[in-house]
Amino acid sequence: MRILIPSALHSYTGRPWVEASGANVGEVLADLDHQFPGIRFRMVDEQGNIRRHIRLFYRQAQVFDLTTPVSDDGELLIVQALSGG
């Protein structure tokens, strides 16, 4: 599946679009971490929850659970919220 990486995480991937596979969102993020070590921790916390400032979208719907099933022909969009003052 194609995955859009936010610009703040391009230091891991070196590009905005990457490929990864898995039966669900959690497996896709694990595959990403296998290819680009450390990237998953920037999106998922120690309890296995999606971090507050990260939004994941699959088929134009926000993903709230890492067990959400996905297909290899889809796209996962990773969006990172901006913060500051």
N, C-alpha and C positions, 0 to 999 in steps of 0.2 A: 504494500500500500504506500501511497505517497503521503509524506508528512511535511507540513509547513512549519518551519522552525522560526521562532521570533528572533529578531536581530540581536537581542541581548544574549542569546545562546549560540550565535554563529561562531563564537570562539571554540566551541566544541566540534561543530560540524564543518565549518568553513564555507557553508553555502545555505541558502534558504530552504531548499527542498531536498529531502532525503527519502530513502526507501527503507521500510522495515516490515516485518511480518509477525503475525500472531493471531490467535483465535479471538482474543479480546483486547481491550485497551491496555490492560496491565502487561500482557505478553508483548504487545507492540513496544511499550516503553522499556521493557526488559531487553528486547532485541536492540532498541536504540542504544541502551546503556552498554550492551555488549560491543557495539560498533564504535560508540563514542563514550568511553568510560567517564562516569561522573554526571552525565546529563540528567539521568533519572532523578537523582537527589535534588536537583534544582526544580523539579516539578512535583515530586511526591515526598511527603514527610516521613518521619521515622515510624509513624503508626500506619503507613500505607494509604494515607489520604491525599487527595490532590491539594496542593498548597493553595492558600487563600488568593494569592495574586496570579494564579494560573487558571486559564479557562481552556477547556478542550472541546472541540466541536467535531462531530462526525455526522455526515449527511444533514448538515445545517441545523443540528440540534445539539445543545450543550450536553456534555457527558459529565455525570456526577459520580459515577461508580466505575472503578477499574475493571469490573467484571463485564462491562458492556461489550457484547459481541460485535465484531467487525469483520469485514471481508477484505481480501487482498486487492480487490479492484476499487476500493474506496479511497477517500482522502481524510486524514486526520489533521485538523488545524489546531495548532497550539498558539494561544494568545497570552501574552504577559501584560498584566495591568501596569500602568505607570503610577508612581506615587511620588510624593515629595511636596514641597511647599514653595 
